[in-house]
Amino acid sequence: MVDLKNIKTILATDCGSTTTKAILIECINGEYRLTFRGEAPTTVEAPFEDVTRGVLNSIIELEELSGKKILDGEKFINTSSENTDGIDIYISTSSAGGGLQMMVGGVVRSMTGESAQRAALGAGAIVMDILASNDGRLYHEKVKRIRELRPDMVLLSGGVDGGTVSHVVELAEIIKTANPKPRLGMNYKLPVIYAGNNKAQENVQDVIGDISDLLVVPNIRPTLEEENLKPSRDKIHDLFMEHVMAQAPGYNKLMEWTDFPIMPTPGAVGEIIKKISEVENISVVGVDIGGATTDVFSVFNGEFNRTVSANLGMSYSICNVLSEAGVSNVSRWVPFKIESLKLTNRIANKMIRPTTIPQSLEDLKIEQALAREALKLSFIQHKEFAVSLKGVQQERTISDTFDQKMSGETIVNMKELDLIVGSGGVLSHAPRRSQAMRMLIDSFLPEGITQIAVDSIFMMPQLGVLSTFHEKAALEVFHKDCLIKLGSCVAPLGQYKINQDLLQYEISTDEKKYKGHLKYGELLLLPISSGKYSCVIKPNRNVDIGFGKGNDFIGEIYGGEVGIVLDGRGREIYFSADENERINQILEWSHQTNEYNKEEINV
């Protein structure tokens, strides 16, 4: 057992698909702070084929920046009272090699299939496909699909405890016929987790016990009204370590180095989002927009959900964003005239050269227009997936399950949302923080009063692992070095008439009192720095700012690096049908929120 009092220096790495990031966390005057950060290319593929080379290179950069000796060859130096070199603990996360790729199976797609998907996503996996008895595919089509995908592992569920056995056995037989070979490592059996009807355990063992590494855990859906996801999620984590990572080049060595189990990067991000929600008793939505995928995390009323939009990203998947959103939806955010074909070609060039960054202001504006649509589509998918649970936290009634697609009921209640955290290059590295704030507001459309923040340099994965055993260190670094509070957004709900008065506001700081009116169609920025300030918002009689029509807000509001944004554009933003007017609309919004300098605005 590690004595937390003696941990003063923590080394943490995140092995990404392209870059390995290393951070050094040190206890300074009784407070944990990020002191240095290094990075190097990930080396899981040829010619190196050893993930530890990239890890060592990133740590060498840390040594150069900090002047602190961490390595003795390939061994870590432990701290001692005699010297200031070395570390106390080393932890790591990883998504190198494409992360954890899974298939899930369930008898009924909208019931056990969806429960299995929730379990896999919550554990940090990318769900490649859902196999179900009623998914409309023929037997041979399912077999072919399994062989094509070559997942890292399969999660098989189906049936309530004591129910019918035949359907689950049929799914097991499909897996047996396919006899899939895992993506990494040729000399081991594919891990299959069985989390279905307890009555069918022996039958499933008889069918696929020989061709797979079968592990049995408690049923995901023990009764029609209950979900029990934790045993499956924990087993997925264990297997990810023992099988998937063990097959990737150099991971055995990396696992020997770490003091705590390596976690999949998305699973670790989920841990820190859950921890923030739990400790501060707030509802949180987090998003990580990457090159190939966009992950959305949420915690409402203590319930955690995660979704992966595997085809929505800003480099490798950028043409999928254009295809799903449509050219017209992307171009409406572009503040200058551009033909559809030229816009499409510019976006295709980014897919061909995925590692490039915008070289001109026009390119930047197009990229940020695309980011808005990628974030919006990912969040819509997340809301559809995070369906309401009635009664006890882990219980969902059968009527909810069947109705979820039709009713669109979701536990994501924007009026209850306290904090949105954005991360990923397009948000964290936006030239101006106001641009990141506008992208998050435009895509998530927060309602009422919501704090907006970004992850400064994407260290949430490392802090997620750290939070599992050292909550104090993880939260101190998260708030002081990781989270950049951009400010708050105040947004009335509904649609009104252009220039209609929506509300009066009065916010008092030490230096100044901000007073005024917000009209429908306006976007205003009050440059109020970080801190908590007294605030009075008086909406008009038919206007709701999250507390019911005509109800005032008297309390405290947070400022930030950007300030407080008053968004009077309605919660479905209206764009003028006239091209010139639309462009003027966007330019005015940009000008009001200080996104660009005056001379930049009409580029």
Legacy VTK file of the C-alpha trace (Angstrom):
# vtk DataFile Version 3.0
C-alpha trace
ASCII
DATASET POLYDATA
POINTS 603 float
0.000 0.000 0.000
1.374 3.402 -1.007
1.642 5.992 1.758
0.085 9.106 0.194
1.848 11.411 2.677
5.217 10.460 1.201
4.258 11.099 -2.428
5.863 14.403 -3.387
6.868 13.812 -7.034
4.590 12.085 -9.554
5.477 11.184 -13.128
2.549 10.495 -15.479
2.476 9.626 -19.173
-0.278 9.282 -21.766
0.652 7.150 -24.796
-1.557 8.543 -27.562
-1.904 7.203 -31.083
0.590 9.802 -32.394
2.169 11.535 -29.375
3.305 10.396 -25.927
2.865 13.129 -23.300
4.734 13.164 -19.983
3.948 15.464 -17.050
5.715 16.036 -13.750
3.584 16.839 -10.704
5.353 18.049 -7.575
4.227 18.991 -4.089
5.289 22.612 -3.531
4.529 24.253 -0.170
1.950 21.547 0.613
0.183 21.945 -2.728
0.388 19.685 -5.792
1.174 21.514 -9.047
2.115 20.640 -12.602
5.747 21.737 -12.962
6.918 20.460 -16.362
5.581 18.770 -19.483
7.400 16.889 -22.261
6.306 15.007 -25.344
7.672 12.738 -28.053
6.301 10.695 -30.971
4.630 7.404 -29.943
6.737 4.409 -30.985
4.268 1.502 -31.026
4.647 0.959 -34.802
7.601 0.189 -37.095
10.493 0.909 -37.151
10.657 1.029 -33.308
7.782 -1.292 -32.333
8.368 -0.575 -28.666
6.059 1.852 -26.849
8.644 2.448 -24.127
10.999 4.255 -26.552
8.478 7.085 -26.915
7.878 7.086 -23.152
11.620 7.377 -22.439
12.003 10.141 -25.052
9.190 12.178 -23.486
10.751 11.730 -20.020
14.182 12.793 -21.341
12.562 16.033 -22.510
11.116 16.452 -19.000
14.622 15.991 -17.556
16.031 18.650 -19.889
13.277 21.139 -19.022
13.291 20.525 -15.269
16.995 19.945 -14.695
15.882 17.000 -12.566
17.333 13.520 -13.072
14.545 10.942 -13.421
16.142 8.091 -15.359
19.180 5.939 -14.768
19.346 4.208 -18.141
15.893 2.630 -18.400
15.268 2.588 -14.651
13.555 5.259 -12.579
15.483 6.965 -9.816
13.570 6.935 -6.534
13.544 10.073 -4.437
15.473 10.126 -1.211
16.290 12.596 1.542
19.838 12.969 0.153
18.904 14.362 -3.273
16.142 16.193 -5.122
16.280 13.931 -8.166
13.979 11.004 -8.922
10.258 10.346 -8.544
7.987 8.697 -5.973
5.453 7.171 -8.318
4.900 6.521 -12.038
1.481 6.097 -13.727
0.336 5.898 -17.339
-2.647 5.791 -19.694
-2.735 4.626 -23.292
-4.724 4.753 -26.504
-1.776 3.815 -28.723
-2.507 1.265 -31.393
-6.047 2.544 -31.885
-7.254 2.135 -28.299
-9.558 -0.613 -27.101
-11.807 -1.890 -29.914
-14.755 -4.112 -28.980
-17.833 -5.802 -30.329
-20.837 -6.248 -28.068
-23.748 -8.668 -28.356
-27.218 -8.850 -26.875
-30.431 -10.729 -27.613
-32.545 -7.580 -28.151
-30.609 -4.671 -29.654
-32.544 -1.981 -27.778
-32.254 -3.792 -24.432
-29.336 -6.091 -23.574
-27.445 -4.930 -26.705
-27.683 -1.321 -25.595
-26.785 -2.204 -21.977
-23.663 -4.005 -23.211
-22.783 -0.964 -25.301
-23.114 1.309 -22.254
-20.808 -1.000 -20.263
-18.146 -1.065 -23.004
-18.248 2.685 -23.667
-18.028 3.432 -19.951
-14.874 1.312 -19.741
-13.157 3.389 -22.435
-13.751 1.194 -25.483
-14.699 2.009 -29.057
-17.737 -0.134 -29.911
-17.238 -1.336 -33.484
-20.596 -3.087 -33.881
-23.566 -4.406 -31.908
-24.578 -7.998 -32.587
-28.217 -8.836 -31.802
-30.687 -11.586 -32.570
-33.085 -8.989 -33.992
-30.637 -6.736 -35.877
-31.974 -7.850 -39.278
-28.762 -9.507 -40.512
-28.546 -13.094 -41.697
-26.394 -15.660 -39.852
-23.604 -15.614 -42.475
-23.592 -11.793 -42.568
-22.934 -11.646 -38.828
-20.146 -14.212 -39.127
-18.545 -12.219 -41.961
-18.816 -8.983 -39.975
-17.004 -10.443 -36.941
-14.186 -11.751 -39.144
-13.814 -8.398 -40.900
-13.645 -6.295 -37.737
-11.210 -8.409 -35.692
-12.059 -6.811 -32.322
-9.748 -6.825 -29.316
-12.465 -8.476 -27.246
-16.180 -9.303 -27.255
-18.757 -8.558 -24.555
-21.649 -11.024 -24.864
-24.877 -10.427 -22.947
-28.489 -11.445 -23.330
-31.514 -12.575 -21.403
-32.574 -11.976 -17.833
-31.390 -14.381 -15.136
-33.381 -17.613 -15.320
-34.899 -16.729 -18.717
-34.695 -18.345 -22.169
-31.296 -19.790 -23.070
-31.572 -20.453 -26.826
-31.064 -16.881 -28.087
-27.841 -16.342 -26.124
-26.484 -19.705 -27.257
-27.251 -18.745 -30.852
-25.084 -15.616 -30.471
-22.297 -17.746 -28.976
-22.534 -20.101 -31.972
-22.124 -17.162 -34.364
-18.911 -16.222 -32.535
-17.751 -19.853 -32.695
-18.379 -20.050 -36.454
-16.551 -16.771 -37.038
-13.651 -17.922 -34.805
-12.241 -14.384 -34.896
-8.547 -13.712 -34.629
-7.650 -10.763 -32.402
-6.228 -7.588 -33.957
-3.008 -7.746 -31.920
-1.106 -10.931 -31.160
-1.526 -14.158 -33.136
-0.759 -16.660 -30.422
-3.577 -16.130 -27.976
-7.322 -16.622 -27.856
-9.807 -13.810 -28.219
-11.124 -12.636 -24.807
-14.923 -12.988 -24.518
-16.731 -11.642 -21.461
-20.090 -13.324 -20.857
-22.483 -11.107 -18.885
-25.859 -12.634 -19.707
-28.479 -15.043 -18.368
-26.883 -17.040 -15.511
-28.834 -20.125 -16.609
-26.953 -20.127 -19.946
-23.416 -19.943 -18.525
-22.655 -23.656 -18.986
-24.118 -23.706 -22.509
-22.000 -20.714 -23.556
-18.942 -22.382 -22.003
-19.626 -25.537 -24.054
-19.941 -23.542 -27.309
-17.032 -21.061 -27.167
-14.953 -22.190 -24.172
-12.372 -23.895 -26.420
-11.965 -21.220 -29.103
-11.882 -18.184 -26.790
-10.603 -16.995 -23.443
-14.052 -16.945 -21.820
-14.695 -15.045 -18.592
-18.060 -15.024 -16.825
-19.289 -12.007 -14.837
-22.720 -11.182 -13.313
-25.517 -10.409 -15.767
-25.629 -6.878 -17.184
-29.437 -7.120 -17.185
-30.404 -9.446 -14.265
-34.061 -8.374 -14.567
-35.957 -6.318 -17.136
-35.898 -3.301 -14.801
-32.242 -3.396 -13.730
-28.829 -2.683 -15.185
-25.666 -3.881 -13.465
-22.767 -2.527 -15.517
-19.898 -2.294 -13.022
-18.689 -5.968 -13.047
-18.462 -5.912 -16.863
-16.664 -2.554 -16.928
-14.129 -3.722 -14.334
-13.480 -6.943 -16.264
-12.998 -4.999 -19.513
-10.330 -2.909 -17.763
-8.576 -6.029 -16.462
-8.606 -7.748 -19.836
-7.411 -4.612 -21.576
-4.336 -4.793 -19.382
-3.744 -8.544 -19.492
-4.475 -9.242 -23.143
-4.747 -6.212 -25.416
-1.914 -4.137 -24.010
0.252 -7.166 -23.403
0.195 -7.894 -27.164
1.273 -4.384 -28.217
5.038 -3.989 -28.624
6.796 -2.963 -25.422
3.717 -2.876 -23.187
4.875 -5.703 -20.946
7.892 -3.610 -20.052
5.728 -0.498 -19.534
3.361 -2.418 -17.235
6.339 -3.472 -15.098
7.385 0.179 -14.763
4.031 1.589 -13.612
3.000 1.590 -9.955
-0.727 1.392 -10.812
-2.543 -0.364 -13.684
-2.449 1.376 -17.065
-5.886 2.686 -18.080
-7.350 3.305 -21.551
-7.118 7.075 -22.156
-10.907 7.669 -22.522
-11.630 5.610 -19.395
-9.186 7.786 -17.465
-10.799 11.013 -18.736
-14.144 9.601 -17.566
-12.649 9.035 -14.092
-11.654 12.696 -13.632
-15.030 13.926 -14.957
-16.806 11.626 -12.453
-14.513 12.761 -9.632
-15.142 16.490 -10.319
-18.903 15.908 -10.371
-18.820 13.876 -7.163
-16.544 16.157 -5.131
-18.225 19.437 -6.175
-21.740 17.964 -6.392
-22.335 19.425 -9.860
-23.552 18.209 -13.248
-20.743 18.107 -15.814
-20.460 17.565 -19.560
-16.963 16.959 -20.951
-15.899 16.613 -24.578
-12.631 15.519 -26.165
-12.557 16.286 -29.885
-9.694 14.456 -31.575
-8.515 13.772 -35.101
-10.547 10.605 -35.633
-13.157 10.501 -32.857
-15.066 12.760 -30.487
-15.755 11.492 -26.967
-18.552 13.026 -24.899
-18.827 12.403 -21.144
-21.618 13.468 -18.816
-22.594 13.131 -15.178
-26.159 14.044 -14.186
-27.585 13.112 -10.783
-24.553 10.919 -10.147
-25.022 8.847 -13.307
-22.063 8.667 -15.687
-22.388 8.222 -19.448
-19.856 8.208 -22.241
-20.283 8.025 -26.005
-17.743 7.765 -28.812
-18.553 9.330 -32.165
-16.034 7.212 -34.031
-16.546 8.978 -37.374
-16.484 12.592 -36.180
-13.022 14.122 -35.840
-10.956 17.050 -37.043
-8.378 15.357 -39.277
-8.761 11.708 -40.284
-12.581 11.904 -40.038
-13.064 15.489 -41.175
-14.836 14.537 -44.419
-17.294 12.430 -42.387
-18.193 15.572 -40.419
-18.895 17.391 -43.698
-20.925 14.442 -44.988
-23.036 14.034 -41.820
-23.568 17.744 -41.157
-24.042 18.762 -44.800
-22.209 21.535 -46.664
-24.956 24.084 -45.895
-24.736 23.523 -42.118
-20.951 23.938 -42.123
-20.917 26.953 -44.454
-23.479 28.855 -42.335
-20.745 29.342 -39.701
-18.162 30.580 -42.265
-17.984 34.406 -42.088
-17.126 34.996 -45.744
-18.413 33.961 -49.174
-17.065 30.652 -50.451
-18.390 28.278 -53.097
-19.473 24.830 -51.896
-16.912 23.085 -54.119
-14.035 25.212 -52.802
-15.137 24.594 -49.217
-15.308 20.836 -49.854
-11.851 20.834 -51.478
-10.279 22.708 -48.575
-11.748 20.217 -46.116
-10.608 17.249 -48.254
-7.060 18.667 -48.243
-7.120 18.508 -44.442
-8.089 14.813 -44.572
-5.256 14.090 -47.038
-2.780 15.898 -44.757
-4.283 15.190 -41.334
-1.408 16.511 -39.203
-1.394 20.024 -40.716
-2.742 23.032 -38.837
-4.510 26.047 -40.417
-2.026 28.292 -42.244
-4.330 31.267 -42.817
-7.154 33.025 -40.986
-9.643 31.735 -43.564
-8.490 28.155 -42.945
-8.862 28.686 -39.196
-12.426 29.983 -39.581
-13.366 26.974 -41.761
-11.827 24.556 -39.222
-13.729 26.187 -36.366
-16.971 26.057 -38.407
-16.438 22.308 -38.852
-15.626 21.885 -35.155
-18.996 23.413 -34.242
-20.833 20.829 -36.349
-18.666 17.899 -35.133
-19.323 18.872 -31.502
-23.031 19.426 -32.137
-23.513 16.041 -33.862
-21.522 14.207 -31.163
-23.601 15.826 -28.428
-26.863 14.912 -30.176
-25.672 11.271 -30.322
-24.728 11.443 -26.645
-28.141 12.790 -25.592
-29.900 10.036 -27.545
-27.768 7.396 -25.834
-27.873 8.774 -22.267
-31.508 7.818 -21.686
-33.437 8.434 -18.508
-33.418 6.005 -15.603
-36.376 5.980 -13.235
-36.308 5.153 -9.545
-32.993 3.826 -8.256
-29.903 5.063 -10.075
-29.138 1.702 -11.726
-32.716 0.880 -12.721
-34.377 1.470 -16.080
-37.971 0.365 -16.712
-38.749 -1.724 -19.755
-41.090 0.972 -21.136
-38.225 3.493 -21.079
-36.032 1.131 -23.059
-38.554 0.658 -25.843
-39.581 4.322 -25.878
-36.137 5.890 -25.786
-35.681 6.352 -29.543
-39.248 7.588 -30.018
-39.548 9.918 -27.037
-35.931 11.111 -27.146
-35.982 11.308 -23.334
-32.502 11.939 -22.057
-30.929 12.440 -18.650
-28.916 15.321 -20.165
-30.893 18.246 -18.768
-29.270 21.459 -19.992
-31.075 23.581 -17.372
-29.375 21.528 -14.634
-25.944 21.584 -16.282
-23.322 23.400 -14.176
-20.091 22.984 -16.157
-18.935 22.222 -19.728
-15.273 21.164 -20.125
-13.784 21.062 -23.616
-10.516 19.489 -24.693
-8.788 18.498 -27.915
-6.529 20.527 -30.198
-9.172 22.683 -31.883
-10.413 23.870 -28.442
-7.292 23.778 -26.241
-5.038 25.363 -28.895
-7.465 27.912 -30.387
-5.466 31.158 -30.931
-7.880 32.993 -28.623
-9.733 31.563 -25.648
-12.850 33.469 -26.758
-12.908 31.322 -29.924
-12.961 28.129 -27.818
-15.756 29.547 -25.667
-17.848 30.495 -28.708
-17.366 27.039 -30.276
-18.603 25.331 -27.081
-21.584 27.686 -26.717
-22.571 27.432 -30.405
-22.443 23.625 -30.460
-23.746 22.655 -26.985
-26.302 25.508 -26.692
-26.230 25.680 -22.862
-29.453 26.883 -21.206
-29.747 29.130 -18.186
-26.428 29.793 -16.409
-23.500 27.452 -17.208
-19.751 27.611 -16.562
-17.479 27.007 -19.576
-13.891 25.715 -19.314
-11.156 24.080 -21.402
-8.347 21.644 -20.602
-5.166 23.671 -21.062
-2.844 20.982 -22.448
-4.904 17.764 -22.334
-3.707 16.272 -19.066
-7.111 14.931 -18.004
-6.147 11.281 -18.739
-3.150 11.342 -16.396
-5.196 13.109 -13.702
-7.958 10.511 -14.144
-5.594 7.672 -13.186
-4.153 9.769 -10.379
-7.649 10.436 -8.987
-8.217 6.696 -8.431
-5.638 6.644 -5.615
-4.643 10.258 -4.836
-7.734 12.455 -5.067
-6.107 15.509 -3.460
-3.227 15.703 -5.955
-5.494 15.092 -8.960
-8.038 17.763 -7.977
-5.453 20.392 -7.053
-3.650 20.048 -10.384
-6.959 19.838 -12.260
-8.212 23.148 -10.858
-4.936 25.079 -10.771
-3.100 23.903 -13.907
-5.386 21.814 -16.107
-8.733 23.602 -16.098
-8.852 27.052 -17.655
-12.123 28.675 -16.618
-13.296 30.737 -19.563
-16.311 32.179 -17.760
-20.067 31.672 -17.735
-22.817 31.687 -20.345
-26.251 33.146 -19.580
-28.782 31.949 -22.160
-32.567 32.432 -22.101
-34.589 29.528 -23.505
-36.920 29.670 -26.489
-37.458 31.845 -29.579
-38.646 35.454 -29.595
-38.955 38.436 -31.944
-35.771 40.090 -33.223
-34.678 42.955 -30.908
-37.277 41.980 -28.289
-36.060 42.803 -24.767
-35.259 39.537 -22.943
-33.726 40.525 -19.628
-31.971 43.110 -17.504
-28.669 42.257 -15.839
-26.551 43.751 -13.081
-23.199 42.190 -12.128
-20.974 43.860 -9.523
-17.196 43.434 -9.389
-14.688 45.278 -7.173
-13.831 47.654 -10.008
-17.113 48.128 -11.846
-20.845 47.501 -11.997
-22.062 46.008 -15.289
-25.711 46.879 -16.071
-27.825 46.665 -19.188
-30.408 44.878 -21.312
-30.091 41.812 -23.552
-32.192 41.702 -26.726
-33.169 38.683 -28.808
-30.532 38.032 -31.498
-27.720 39.673 -29.488
-24.512 38.110 -28.202
-22.724 40.202 -25.551
-19.454 39.685 -23.681
-18.810 41.262 -20.290
-15.003 41.095 -19.727
-15.248 39.943 -16.106
-12.137 38.091 -14.903
-11.969 34.896 -12.838
-13.821 34.970 -9.548
-17.307 34.818 -8.061
-19.478 37.918 -8.337
-22.922 39.003 -7.129
-25.429 38.998 -9.944
-29.065 39.944 -10.511
-30.819 38.867 -13.720
-34.440 39.932 -14.246
-36.027 38.237 -17.272
-39.169 39.654 -18.898
-42.495 38.070 -17.961
-42.502 35.375 -20.705
-38.733 34.691 -20.669
-37.153 31.685 -18.909
-33.486 31.783 -17.851
-33.636 28.298 -16.363
-35.794 28.992 -13.322
-39.243 29.259 -14.932
-40.810 32.046 -17.002
-40.373 35.489 -15.469
-38.412 34.198 -12.456
-35.368 36.264 -11.425
-31.893 34.977 -10.636
-30.263 36.586 -7.587
-27.002 34.932 -6.612
-23.406 34.523 -7.671
-21.924 34.022 -11.135
-18.399 33.055 -12.210
-16.185 35.186 -14.428
-13.188 33.774 -16.276
-10.373 34.283 -18.728
-12.883 35.365 -21.392
-15.708 36.695 -19.216
-19.470 36.330 -19.003
-21.316 35.783 -22.276
-24.974 36.816 -22.525
-26.446 34.792 -25.377
-29.785 36.109 -26.631
-29.821 34.162 -29.902
-32.346 31.546 -28.769
-31.594 27.861 -28.279
-31.899 27.106 -31.968
-29.697 29.771 -33.479
-31.370 31.652 -36.328
-29.318 32.536 -39.422
-30.517 35.051 -42.007
-31.451 33.572 -45.394
-29.668 36.484 -47.085
-25.961 35.679 -47.593
-24.673 39.175 -46.798
-26.852 39.494 -43.716
-25.729 36.053 -42.475
-22.076 37.055 -42.825
-22.732 40.338 -41.006
-24.481 38.379 -38.230
-21.431 36.158 -37.656
-18.986 39.068 -37.905
-21.012 40.985 -35.317
-21.012 37.955 -32.950
-17.239 37.602 -33.439
-16.687 41.311 -32.825
-18.878 41.342 -29.693
-16.997 38.390 -28.165
-13.473 39.616 -29.103
-12.720 36.591 -31.268
-10.665 38.577 -33.766
-9.060 42.019 -34.048
-10.968 44.642 -36.033
-8.518 44.373 -38.962
-8.867 40.548 -38.990
-12.640 40.476 -39.035
-13.240 41.259 -42.706
-10.506 39.030 -44.141
LINES 1 604
603 0 1 2 3 4 5 6 7 8 9 10 11 12 13 14 15 16 17 18 19 20 21 22 23 24 25 26 27 28 29 30 31 32 33 34 35 36 37 38 39 40 41 42 43 44 45 46 47 48 49 50 51 52 53 54 55 56 57 58 59 60 61 62 63 64 65 66 67 68 69 70 71 72 73 74 75 76 77 78 79 80 81 82 83 84 85 86 87 88 89 90 91 92 93 94 95 96 97 98 99 100 101 102 103 104 105 106 107 108 109 110 111 112 113 114 115 116 117 118 119 120 121 122 123 124 125 126 127 128 129 130 131 132 133 134 135 136 137 138 139 140 141 142 143 144 145 146 147 148 149 150 151 152 153 154 155 156 157 158 159 160 161 162 163 164 165 166 167 168 169 170 171 172 173 174 175 176 177 178 179 180 181 182 183 184 185 186 187 188 189 190 191 192 193 194 195 196 197 198 199 200 201 202 203 204 205 206 207 208 209 210 211 212 213 214 215 216 217 218 219 220 221 222 223 224 225 226 227 228 229 230 231 232 233 234 235 236 237 238 239 240 241 242 243 244 245 246 247 248 249 250 251 252 253 254 255 256 257 258 259 260 261 262 263 264 265 266 267 268 269 270 271 272 273 274 275 276 277 278 279 280 281 282 283 284 285 286 287 288 289 290 291 292 293 294 295 296 297 298 299 300 301 302 303 304 305 306 307 308 309 310 311 312 313 314 315 316 317 318 319 320 321 322 323 324 325 326 327 328 329 330 331 332 333 334 335 336 337 338 339 340 341 342 343 344 345 346 347 348 349 350 351 352 353 354 355 356 357 358 359 360 361 362 363 364 365 366 367 368 369 370 371 372 373 374 375 376 377 378 379 380 381 382 383 384 385 386 387 388 389 390 391 392 393 394 395 396 397 398 399 400 401 402 403 404 405 406 407 408 409 410 411 412 413 414 415 416 417 418 419 420 421 422 423 424 425 426 427 428 429 430 431 432 433 434 435 436 437 438 439 440 441 442 443 444 445 446 447 448 449 450 451 452 453 454 455 456 457 458 459 460 461 462 463 464 465 466 467 468 469 470 471 472 473 474 475 476 477 478 479 480 481 482 483 484 485 486 487 488 489 490 491 492 493 494 495 496 497 498 499 500 501 502 503 504 505 506 507 508 509 510 511 512 513 514 515 516 517 518 519 520 521 522 523 524 525 526 527 528 529 530 531 532 533 534 535 536 537 538 539 540 541 542 543 544 545 546 547 548 549 550 551 552 553 554 555 556 557 558 559 560 561 562 563 564 565 566 567 568 569 570 571 572 573 574 575 576 577 578 579 580 581 582 583 584 585 586 587 588 589 590 591 592 593 594 595 596 597 598 599 600 601 602
